[in-house]
Amino acid sequence: MSPSPRTRSRVEQALRQSALPALRKLAVAETDAEVVLTGSVSSYYLKQLAQETVMPVLGERELFNRVLVVQQTNGR
């Protein structure tokens, strides 16, 4: 079974349609059996929202949420 471009397209589209700019910047990779989210966000809440955003369009694939939570500094 080869990766489905339609699944990846649906996952990417779900993220791109988010009202949150941080989610629109995340990357999507896939194999035959999984979808992997990568990138970084500023809170665990945004990481969880990314996961919840794509879950409905995964189909049979397993999700690996490898999004990093990176604290942003004020430059002080």
PyMOL Python script that loads the backbone (N, CA, C, O; Angstrom):
from pymol import cmd

cmd.read_pdbstr("""\
ATOM      1  N   MET A   1       0.850  -1.186   0.000  1.00  0.00           N
ATOM      2  CA  MET A   1       0.000   0.000   0.000  1.00  0.00           C
ATOM      3  C   MET A   1       0.886   1.236   0.000  1.00  0.00           C
ATOM      4  O   MET A   1       1.765   1.362   0.853  1.00  0.00           O
ATOM      5  N   SER A   2       0.677   2.129  -0.919  1.00  0.00           N
ATOM      6  CA  SER A   2       1.485   3.346  -0.998  1.00  0.00           C
ATOM      7  C   SER A   2       0.791   4.489  -0.275  1.00  0.00           C
ATOM      8  O   SER A   2      -0.427   4.465  -0.096  1.00  0.00           O
ATOM      9  N   PRO A   3       1.573   5.507   0.148  1.00  0.00           N
ATOM     10  CA  PRO A   3       0.960   6.645   0.827  1.00  0.00           C
ATOM     11  C   PRO A   3      -0.099   7.305  -0.042  1.00  0.00           C
ATOM     12  O   PRO A   3       0.060   7.413  -1.258  1.00  0.00           O
ATOM     13  N   SER A   4      -1.152   7.733   0.577  1.00  0.00           N
ATOM     14  CA  SER A   4      -2.249   8.350  -0.152  1.00  0.00           C
ATOM     15  C   SER A   4      -2.082   9.868  -0.187  1.00  0.00           C
ATOM     16  O   SER A   4      -2.151  10.518   0.857  1.00  0.00           O
ATOM     17  N   PRO A   5      -1.863  10.442  -1.373  1.00  0.00           N
ATOM     18  CA  PRO A   5      -1.772  11.901  -1.457  1.00  0.00           C
ATOM     19  C   PRO A   5      -3.055  12.570  -0.980  1.00  0.00           C
ATOM     20  O   PRO A   5      -3.021  13.684  -0.458  1.00  0.00           O
ATOM     21  N   ARG A   6      -4.189  11.890  -1.158  1.00  0.00           N
ATOM     22  CA  ARG A   6      -5.461  12.474  -0.727  1.00  0.00           C
ATOM     23  C   ARG A   6      -5.513  12.609   0.787  1.00  0.00           C
ATOM     24  O   ARG A   6      -6.022  13.605   1.300  1.00  0.00           O
ATOM     25  N   THR A   7      -4.983  11.600   1.527  1.00  0.00           N
ATOM     26  CA  THR A   7      -4.958  11.700   2.988  1.00  0.00           C
ATOM     27  C   THR A   7      -4.070  12.848   3.413  1.00  0.00           C
ATOM     28  O   THR A   7      -4.456  13.661   4.253  1.00  0.00           O
ATOM     29  N   ARG A   8      -2.878  12.920   2.837  1.00  0.00           N
ATOM     30  CA  ARG A   8      -1.967  14.007   3.185  1.00  0.00           C
ATOM     31  C   ARG A   8      -2.601  15.343   2.837  1.00  0.00           C
ATOM     32  O   ARG A   8      -2.514  16.299   3.608  1.00  0.00           O
ATOM     33  N   SER A   9      -3.221  15.405   1.709  1.00  0.00           N
ATOM     34  CA  SER A   9      -3.870  16.640   1.286  1.00  0.00           C
ATOM     35  C   SER A   9      -4.948  17.057   2.279  1.00  0.00           C
ATOM     36  O   SER A   9      -5.064  18.238   2.608  1.00  0.00           O
ATOM     37  N   ARG A  10      -5.731  16.105   2.754  1.00  0.00           N
ATOM     38  CA  ARG A  10      -6.791  16.418   3.722  1.00  0.00           C
ATOM     39  C   ARG A  10      -6.211  16.877   5.053  1.00  0.00           C
ATOM     40  O   ARG A  10      -6.741  17.794   5.680  1.00  0.00           O
ATOM     41  N   VAL A  11      -5.122  16.241   5.486  1.00  0.00           N
ATOM     42  CA  VAL A  11      -4.477  16.624   6.740  1.00  0.00           C
ATOM     43  C   VAL A  11      -3.905  18.030   6.617  1.00  0.00           C
ATOM     44  O   VAL A  11      -4.121  18.874   7.487  1.00  0.00           O
ATOM     45  N   GLU A  12      -3.176  18.279   5.532  1.00  0.00           N
ATOM     46  CA  GLU A  12      -2.618  19.614   5.319  1.00  0.00           C
ATOM     47  C   GLU A  12      -3.714  20.663   5.202  1.00  0.00           C
ATOM     48  O   GLU A  12      -3.594  21.757   5.755  1.00  0.00           O
ATOM     49  N   GLN A  13      -4.764  20.336   4.494  1.00  0.00           N
ATOM     50  CA  GLN A  13      -5.869  21.279   4.331  1.00  0.00           C
ATOM     51  C   GLN A  13      -6.512  21.611   5.676  1.00  0.00           C
ATOM     52  O   GLN A  13      -6.846  22.768   5.930  1.00  0.00           O
ATOM     53  N   ALA A  14      -6.687  20.620   6.529  1.00  0.00           N
ATOM     54  CA  ALA A  14      -7.275  20.863   7.852  1.00  0.00           C
ATOM     55  C   ALA A  14      -6.416  21.852   8.639  1.00  0.00           C
ATOM     56  O   ALA A  14      -6.944  22.751   9.294  1.00  0.00           O
ATOM     57  N   LEU A  15      -5.097  21.686   8.576  1.00  0.00           N
ATOM     58  CA  LEU A  15      -4.211  22.614   9.279  1.00  0.00           C
ATOM     59  C   LEU A  15      -4.220  24.000   8.638  1.00  0.00           C
ATOM     60  O   LEU A  15      -4.232  25.010   9.342  1.00  0.00           O
ATOM     61  N   ARG A  16      -4.213  24.050   7.321  1.00  0.00           N
ATOM     62  CA  ARG A  16      -4.164  25.339   6.608  1.00  0.00           C
ATOM     63  C   ARG A  16      -5.443  26.153   6.811  1.00  0.00           C
ATOM     64  O   ARG A  16      -5.424  27.379   6.699  1.00  0.00           O
ATOM     65  N   GLN A  17      -6.544  25.480   7.105  1.00  0.00           N
ATOM     66  CA  GLN A  17      -7.813  26.175   7.317  1.00  0.00           C
ATOM     67  C   GLN A  17      -7.984  26.647   8.756  1.00  0.00           C
ATOM     68  O   GLN A  17      -8.984  27.286   9.086  1.00  0.00           O
ATOM     69  N   SER A  18      -7.024  26.339   9.605  1.00  0.00           N
ATOM     70  CA  SER A  18      -7.104  26.764  11.001  1.00  0.00           C
ATOM     71  C   SER A  18      -7.025  28.282  11.106  1.00  0.00           C
ATOM     72  O   SER A  18      -6.339  28.938  10.323  1.00  0.00           O
ATOM     73  N   ALA A  19      -7.729  28.819  12.072  1.00  0.00           N
ATOM     74  CA  ALA A  19      -7.657  30.260  12.341  1.00  0.00           C
ATOM     75  C   ALA A  19      -6.366  30.622  13.069  1.00  0.00           C
ATOM     76  O   ALA A  19      -6.056  31.800  13.242  1.00  0.00           O
ATOM     77  N   LEU A  20      -5.621  29.617  13.491  1.00  0.00           N
ATOM     78  CA  LEU A  20      -4.384  29.845  14.240  1.00  0.00           C
ATOM     79  C   LEU A  20      -3.167  29.759  13.323  1.00  0.00           C
ATOM     80  O   LEU A  20      -2.884  28.689  12.784  1.00  0.00           O
ATOM     81  N   PRO A  21      -2.445  30.854  13.136  1.00  0.00           N
ATOM     82  CA  PRO A  21      -1.275  30.857  12.244  1.00  0.00           C
ATOM     83  C   PRO A  21      -0.238  29.791  12.602  1.00  0.00           C
ATOM     84  O   PRO A  21       0.398  29.236  11.706  1.00  0.00           O
ATOM     85  N   ALA A  22      -0.056  29.498  13.870  1.00  0.00           N
ATOM     86  CA  ALA A  22       0.943  28.503  14.280  1.00  0.00           C
ATOM     87  C   ALA A  22       0.624  27.125  13.704  1.00  0.00           C
ATOM     88  O   ALA A  22       1.541  26.383  13.351  1.00  0.00           O
ATOM     89  N   LEU A  23      -0.638  26.773  13.602  1.00  0.00           N
ATOM     90  CA  LEU A  23      -1.017  25.466  13.054  1.00  0.00           C
ATOM     91  C   LEU A  23      -0.828  25.419  11.553  1.00  0.00           C
ATOM     92  O   LEU A  23      -0.516  24.364  11.000  1.00  0.00           O
ATOM     93  N   ARG A  24      -1.009  26.535  10.892  1.00  0.00           N
ATOM     94  CA  ARG A  24      -0.849  26.576   9.428  1.00  0.00           C
ATOM     95  C   ARG A  24       0.597  26.382   9.006  1.00  0.00           C
ATOM     96  O   ARG A  24       0.863  26.068   7.846  1.00  0.00           O
ATOM     97  N   LYS A  25       1.540  26.563   9.930  1.00  0.00           N
ATOM     98  CA  LYS A  25       2.970  26.435   9.615  1.00  0.00           C
ATOM     99  C   LYS A  25       3.524  25.033   9.859  1.00  0.00           C
ATOM    100  O   LYS A  25       4.675  24.767   9.515  1.00  0.00           O
ATOM    101  N   LEU A  26       2.745  24.142  10.434  1.00  0.00           N
ATOM    102  CA  LEU A  26       3.229  22.802  10.739  1.00  0.00           C
ATOM    103  C   LEU A  26       3.408  21.981   9.471  1.00  0.00           C
ATOM    104  O   LEU A  26       2.713  22.192   8.476  1.00  0.00           O
ATOM    105  N   ALA A  27       4.343  21.046   9.517  1.00  0.00           N
ATOM    106  CA  ALA A  27       4.620  20.170   8.377  1.00  0.00           C
ATOM    107  C   ALA A  27       3.937  18.818   8.576  1.00  0.00           C
ATOM    108  O   ALA A  27       3.746  18.355   9.701  1.00  0.00           O
ATOM    109  N   VAL A  28       3.576  18.201   7.456  1.00  0.00           N
ATOM    110  CA  VAL A  28       2.927  16.889   7.466  1.00  0.00           C
ATOM    111  C   VAL A  28       3.784  15.938   6.638  1.00  0.00           C
ATOM    112  O   VAL A  28       4.143  16.247   5.502  1.00  0.00           O
ATOM    113  N   ALA A  29       4.109  14.786   7.206  1.00  0.00           N
ATOM    114  CA  ALA A  29       4.800  13.717   6.481  1.00  0.00           C
ATOM    115  C   ALA A  29       3.992  12.452   6.688  1.00  0.00           C
ATOM    116  O   ALA A  29       3.229  12.341   7.648  1.00  0.00           O
ATOM    117  N   GLU A  30       4.167  11.486   5.773  1.00  0.00           N
ATOM    118  CA  GLU A  30       3.401  10.255   5.932  1.00  0.00           C
ATOM    119  C   GLU A  30       4.118   9.057   5.366  1.00  0.00           C
ATOM    120  O   GLU A  30       4.990   9.175   4.505  1.00  0.00           O
ATOM    121  N   THR A  31       3.733   7.902   5.867  1.00  0.00           N
ATOM    122  CA  THR A  31       4.167   6.624   5.325  1.00  0.00           C
ATOM    123  C   THR A  31       2.896   5.842   5.035  1.00  0.00           C
ATOM    124  O   THR A  31       1.797   6.395   5.063  1.00  0.00           O
ATOM    125  N   ASP A  32       3.048   4.579   4.760  1.00  0.00           N
ATOM    126  CA  ASP A  32       1.886   3.742   4.469  1.00  0.00           C
ATOM    127  C   ASP A  32       0.888   3.688   5.617  1.00  0.00           C
ATOM    128  O   ASP A  32      -0.317   3.565   5.394  1.00  0.00           O
ATOM    129  N   ALA A  33       1.393   3.782   6.852  1.00  0.00           N
ATOM    130  CA  ALA A  33       0.519   3.550   8.001  1.00  0.00           C
ATOM    131  C   ALA A  33       0.423   4.712   8.971  1.00  0.00           C
ATOM    132  O   ALA A  33      -0.304   4.629   9.961  1.00  0.00           O
ATOM    133  N   GLU A  34       1.144   5.796   8.706  1.00  0.00           N
ATOM    134  CA  GLU A  34       1.145   6.861   9.700  1.00  0.00           C
ATOM    135  C   GLU A  34       1.205   8.249   9.078  1.00  0.00           C
ATOM    136  O   GLU A  34       1.610   8.438   7.931  1.00  0.00           O
ATOM    137  N   VAL A  35       0.787   9.196   9.880  1.00  0.00           N
ATOM    138  CA  VAL A  35       0.902  10.618   9.558  1.00  0.00           C
ATOM    139  C   VAL A  35       1.711  11.236  10.686  1.00  0.00           C
ATOM    140  O   VAL A  35       1.436  10.994  11.861  1.00  0.00           O
ATOM    141  N   VAL A  36       2.716  12.041  10.324  1.00  0.00           N
ATOM    142  CA  VAL A  36       3.587  12.650  11.316  1.00  0.00           C
ATOM    143  C   VAL A  36       3.492  14.170  11.197  1.00  0.00           C
ATOM    144  O   VAL A  36       3.713  14.740  10.128  1.00  0.00           O
ATOM    145  N   LEU A  37       3.162  14.806  12.309  1.00  0.00           N
ATOM    146  CA  LEU A  37       3.154  16.263  12.372  1.00  0.00           C
ATOM    147  C   LEU A  37       4.474  16.720  12.967  1.00  0.00           C
ATOM    148  O   LEU A  37       4.916  16.185  13.984  1.00  0.00           O
ATOM    149  N   THR A  38       5.113  17.713  12.336  1.00  0.00           N
ATOM    150  CA  THR A  38       6.346  18.280  12.868  1.00  0.00           C
ATOM    151  C   THR A  38       6.284  19.794  12.769  1.00  0.00           C
ATOM    152  O   THR A  38       5.461  20.360  12.050  1.00  0.00           O
ATOM    153  N   GLY A  39       7.169  20.425  13.503  1.00  0.00           N
ATOM    154  CA  GLY A  39       7.228  21.876  13.543  1.00  0.00           C
ATOM    155  C   GLY A  39       7.291  22.305  14.990  1.00  0.00           C
ATOM    156  O   GLY A  39       7.615  21.504  15.867  1.00  0.00           O
ATOM    157  N   SER A  40       6.982  23.569  15.245  1.00  0.00           N
ATOM    158  CA  SER A  40       7.000  24.038  16.630  1.00  0.00           C
ATOM    159  C   SER A  40       5.866  25.020  16.875  1.00  0.00           C
ATOM    160  O   SER A  40       5.424  25.740  15.980  1.00  0.00           O
ATOM    161  N   VAL A  41       5.417  25.019  18.111  1.00  0.00           N
ATOM    162  CA  VAL A  41       4.371  25.931  18.577  1.00  0.00           C
ATOM    163  C   VAL A  41       4.799  26.472  19.936  1.00  0.00           C
ATOM    164  O   VAL A  41       5.754  25.974  20.531  1.00  0.00           O
ATOM    165  N   SER A  42       4.105  27.476  20.425  1.00  0.00           N
ATOM    166  CA  SER A  42       4.510  28.142  21.659  1.00  0.00           C
ATOM    167  C   SER A  42       3.857  27.583  22.932  1.00  0.00           C
ATOM    168  O   SER A  42       4.169  28.036  24.033  1.00  0.00           O
ATOM    169  N   SER A  43       2.953  26.601  22.787  1.00  0.00           N
ATOM    170  CA  SER A  43       2.307  26.049  23.986  1.00  0.00           C
ATOM    171  C   SER A  43       1.837  24.617  23.742  1.00  0.00           C
ATOM    172  O   SER A  43       1.630  24.189  22.607  1.00  0.00           O
ATOM    173  N   TYR A  44       1.678  23.900  24.838  1.00  0.00           N
ATOM    174  CA  TYR A  44       1.141  22.538  24.752  1.00  0.00           C
ATOM    175  C   TYR A  44      -0.313  22.558  24.267  1.00  0.00           C
ATOM    176  O   TYR A  44      -0.773  21.615  23.623  1.00  0.00           O
ATOM    177  N   TYR A  45      -1.008  23.609  24.574  1.00  0.00           N
ATOM    178  CA  TYR A  45      -2.383  23.766  24.098  1.00  0.00           C
ATOM    179  C   TYR A  45      -2.431  23.768  22.570  1.00  0.00           C
ATOM    180  O   TYR A  45      -3.273  23.092  21.978  1.00  0.00           O
ATOM    181  N   LEU A  46      -1.536  24.523  21.927  1.00  0.00           N
ATOM    182  CA  LEU A  46      -1.494  24.560  20.457  1.00  0.00           C
ATOM    183  C   LEU A  46      -1.093  23.203  19.885  1.00  0.00           C
ATOM    184  O   LEU A  46      -1.591  22.800  18.834  1.00  0.00           O
ATOM    185  N   LYS A  47      -0.200  22.501  20.567  1.00  0.00           N
ATOM    186  CA  LYS A  47       0.190  21.158  20.123  1.00  0.00           C
ATOM    187  C   LYS A  47      -1.022  20.236  20.131  1.00  0.00           C
ATOM    188  O   LYS A  47      -1.242  19.482  19.183  1.00  0.00           O
ATOM    189  N   GLN A  48      -1.803  20.298  21.197  1.00  0.00           N
ATOM    190  CA  GLN A  48      -3.006  19.478  21.306  1.00  0.00           C
ATOM    191  C   GLN A  48      -4.045  19.882  20.258  1.00  0.00           C
ATOM    192  O   GLN A  48      -4.699  19.021  19.671  1.00  0.00           O
ATOM    193  N   LEU A  49      -4.196  21.177  20.023  1.00  0.00           N
ATOM    194  CA  LEU A  49      -5.137  21.638  18.990  1.00  0.00           C
ATOM    195  C   LEU A  49      -4.746  21.126  17.605  1.00  0.00           C
ATOM    196  O   LEU A  49      -5.614  20.772  16.807  1.00  0.00           O
ATOM    197  N   ALA A  50      -3.464  21.085  17.322  1.00  0.00           N
ATOM    198  CA  ALA A  50      -3.002  20.559  16.035  1.00  0.00           C
ATOM    199  C   ALA A  50      -3.441  19.108  15.885  1.00  0.00           C
ATOM    200  O   ALA A  50      -3.945  18.709  14.836  1.00  0.00           O
ATOM    201  N   GLN A  51      -3.247  18.333  16.930  1.00  0.00           N
ATOM    202  CA  GLN A  51      -3.637  16.925  16.909  1.00  0.00           C
ATOM    203  C   GLN A  51      -5.142  16.773  16.717  1.00  0.00           C
ATOM    204  O   GLN A  51      -5.589  15.981  15.887  1.00  0.00           O
ATOM    205  N   GLU A  52      -5.913  17.523  17.475  1.00  0.00           N
ATOM    206  CA  GLU A  52      -7.371  17.435  17.381  1.00  0.00           C
ATOM    207  C   GLU A  52      -7.885  17.923  16.025  1.00  0.00           C
ATOM    208  O   GLU A  52      -8.931  17.469  15.560  1.00  0.00           O
ATOM    209  N   THR A  53      -7.175  18.820  15.406  1.00  0.00           N
ATOM    210  CA  THR A  53      -7.571  19.344  14.092  1.00  0.00           C
ATOM    211  C   THR A  53      -7.471  18.281  13.008  1.00  0.00           C
ATOM    212  O   THR A  53      -8.318  18.221  12.117  1.00  0.00           O
ATOM    213  N   VAL A  54      -6.432  17.435  13.076  1.00  0.00           N
ATOM    214  CA  VAL A  54      -6.223  16.455  12.008  1.00  0.00           C
ATOM    215  C   VAL A  54      -6.832  15.085  12.268  1.00  0.00           C
ATOM    216  O   VAL A  54      -6.998  14.301  11.334  1.00  0.00           O
ATOM    217  N   MET A  55      -7.168  14.785  13.509  1.00  0.00           N
ATOM    218  CA  MET A  55      -7.713  13.455  13.823  1.00  0.00           C
ATOM    219  C   MET A  55      -8.907  13.056  12.949  1.00  0.00           C
ATOM    220  O   MET A  55      -8.965  11.908  12.508  1.00  0.00           O
ATOM    221  N   PRO A  56      -9.856  13.949  12.683  1.00  0.00           N
ATOM    222  CA  PRO A  56     -11.018  13.532  11.898  1.00  0.00           C
ATOM    223  C   PRO A  56     -10.712  13.140  10.447  1.00  0.00           C
ATOM    224  O   PRO A  56     -11.539  12.489   9.809  1.00  0.00           O
ATOM    225  N   VAL A  57      -9.554  13.519   9.915  1.00  0.00           N
ATOM    226  CA  VAL A  57      -9.262  13.236   8.507  1.00  0.00           C
ATOM    227  C   VAL A  57      -8.146  12.210   8.319  1.00  0.00           C
ATOM    228  O   VAL A  57      -7.648  12.054   7.204  1.00  0.00           O
ATOM    229  N   LEU A  58      -7.744  11.513   9.369  1.00  0.00           N
ATOM    230  CA  LEU A  58      -6.639  10.558   9.269  1.00  0.00           C
ATOM    231  C   LEU A  58      -6.988   9.274   8.542  1.00  0.00           C
ATOM    232  O   LEU A  58      -6.115   8.651   7.938  1.00  0.00           O
ATOM    233  N   GLY A  59      -8.227   8.874   8.588  1.00  0.00           N
ATOM    234  CA  GLY A  59      -8.575   7.581   8.020  1.00  0.00           C
ATOM    235  C   GLY A  59      -8.014   6.469   8.893  1.00  0.00           C
ATOM    236  O   GLY A  59      -8.152   6.507  10.115  1.00  0.00           O
ATOM    237  N   GLU A  60      -7.375   5.468   8.266  1.00  0.00           N
ATOM    238  CA  GLU A  60      -6.850   4.295   8.972  1.00  0.00           C
ATOM    239  C   GLU A  60      -5.467   4.532   9.567  1.00  0.00           C
ATOM    240  O   GLU A  60      -4.967   3.680  10.302  1.00  0.00           O
ATOM    241  N   ARG A  61      -4.849   5.642   9.276  1.00  0.00           N
ATOM    242  CA  ARG A  61      -3.467   5.869   9.685  1.00  0.00           C
ATOM    243  C   ARG A  61      -3.338   6.291  11.142  1.00  0.00           C
ATOM    244  O   ARG A  61      -4.254   6.867  11.730  1.00  0.00           O
ATOM    245  N   GLU A  62      -2.180   5.988  11.703  1.00  0.00           N
ATOM    246  CA  GLU A  62      -1.852   6.383  13.073  1.00  0.00           C
ATOM    247  C   GLU A  62      -1.191   7.762  13.045  1.00  0.00           C
ATOM    248  O   GLU A  62      -0.419   8.068  12.137  1.00  0.00           O
ATOM    249  N   LEU A  63      -1.494   8.578  14.028  1.00  0.00           N
ATOM    250  CA  LEU A  63      -0.922   9.922  14.114  1.00  0.00           C
ATOM    251  C   LEU A  63       0.236   9.942  15.100  1.00  0.00           C
ATOM    252  O   LEU A  63       0.130   9.435  16.217  1.00  0.00           O
ATOM    253  N   PHE A  64       1.347  10.539  14.666  1.00  0.00           N
ATOM    254  CA  PHE A  64       2.481  10.812  15.535  1.00  0.00           C
ATOM    255  C   PHE A  64       2.641  12.320  15.600  1.00  0.00           C
ATOM    256  O   PHE A  64       2.981  12.964  14.607  1.00  0.00           O
ATOM    257  N   ASN A  65       2.394  12.874  16.772  1.00  0.00           N
ATOM    258  CA  ASN A  65       2.475  14.319  16.966  1.00  0.00           C
ATOM    259  C   ASN A  65       3.873  14.629  17.495  1.00  0.00           C
ATOM    260  O   ASN A  65       4.138  14.504  18.691  1.00  0.00           O
ATOM    261  N   ARG A  66       4.762  15.034  16.588  1.00  0.00           N
ATOM    262  CA  ARG A  66       6.153  15.337  16.957  1.00  0.00           C
ATOM    263  C   ARG A  66       6.389  16.844  16.971  1.00  0.00           C
ATOM    264  O   ARG A  66       7.514  17.313  16.801  1.00  0.00           O
ATOM    265  N   VAL A  67       5.331  17.575  17.172  1.00  0.00           N
ATOM    266  CA  VAL A  67       5.425  19.040  17.258  1.00  0.00           C
ATOM    267  C   VAL A  67       6.137  19.402  18.553  1.00  0.00           C
ATOM    268  O   VAL A  67       5.810  18.877  19.618  1.00  0.00           O
ATOM    269  N   LEU A  68       7.108  20.298  18.457  1.00  0.00           N
ATOM    270  CA  LEU A  68       7.854  20.755  19.627  1.00  0.00           C
ATOM    271  C   LEU A  68       7.200  21.990  20.230  1.00  0.00           C
ATOM    272  O   LEU A  68       6.703  22.863  19.519  1.00  0.00           O
ATOM    273  N   VAL A  69       7.214  22.040  21.543  1.00  0.00           N
ATOM    274  CA  VAL A  69       6.735  23.241  22.244  1.00  0.00           C
ATOM    275  C   VAL A  69       7.967  24.065  22.613  1.00  0.00           C
ATOM    276  O   VAL A  69       8.824  23.621  23.377  1.00  0.00           O
ATOM    277  N   VAL A  70       8.036  25.265  22.059  1.00  0.00           N
ATOM    278  CA  VAL A  70       9.199  26.121  22.247  1.00  0.00           C
ATOM    279  C   VAL A  70       8.734  27.417  22.912  1.00  0.00           C
ATOM    280  O   VAL A  70       7.933  28.165  22.352  1.00  0.00           O
ATOM    281  N   GLN A  71       9.239  27.660  24.090  1.00  0.00           N
ATOM    282  CA  GLN A  71       8.901  28.883  24.801  1.00  0.00           C
ATOM    283  C   GLN A  71       9.492  30.072  24.064  1.00  0.00           C
ATOM    284  O   GLN A  71      10.677  30.073  23.729  1.00  0.00           O
ATOM    285  N   GLN A  72       8.681  31.070  23.814  1.00  0.00           N
ATOM    286  CA  GLN A  72       9.175  32.267  23.154  1.00  0.00           C
ATOM    287  C   GLN A  72       9.663  33.245  24.209  1.00  0.00           C
ATOM    288  O   GLN A  72       9.046  33.405  25.262  1.00  0.00           O
ATOM    289  N   THR A  73      10.784  33.897  23.911  1.00  0.00           N
ATOM    290  CA  THR A  73      11.353  34.848  24.849  1.00  0.00           C
ATOM    291  C   THR A  73      11.043  36.267  24.396  1.00  0.00           C
ATOM    292  O   THR A  73      10.789  36.518  23.218  1.00  0.00           O
ATOM    293  N   ASN A  74      11.069  37.173  25.335  1.00  0.00           N
ATOM    294  CA  ASN A  74      10.798  38.588  25.037  1.00  0.00           C
ATOM    295  C   ASN A  74      12.051  39.319  24.604  1.00  0.00           C
ATOM    296  O   ASN A  74      12.000  40.524  24.358  1.00  0.00           O
ATOM    297  N   GLY A  75      13.176  38.626  24.503  1.00  0.00           N
ATOM    298  CA  GLY A  75      14.420  39.264  24.115  1.00  0.00           C
ATOM    299  C   GLY A  75      15.108  39.949  25.282  1.00  0.00           C
ATOM    300  O   GLY A  75      16.000  40.770  25.071  1.00  0.00           O
ATOM    301  N   ARG A  76      14.720  39.637  26.490  1.00  0.00           N
ATOM    302  CA  ARG A  76      15.346  40.240  27.683  1.00  0.00           C
ATOM    303  C   ARG A  76      16.445  39.385  28.213  1.00  0.00           C
ATOM    304  O   ARG A  76      17.077  39.738  29.208  1.00  0.00           O
TER     305      ARG A  76
END
""", "prot")
cmd.dss("prot")
cmd.show_as("cartoon", "prot")
cmd.util.cbc("prot")
cmd.orient("prot")
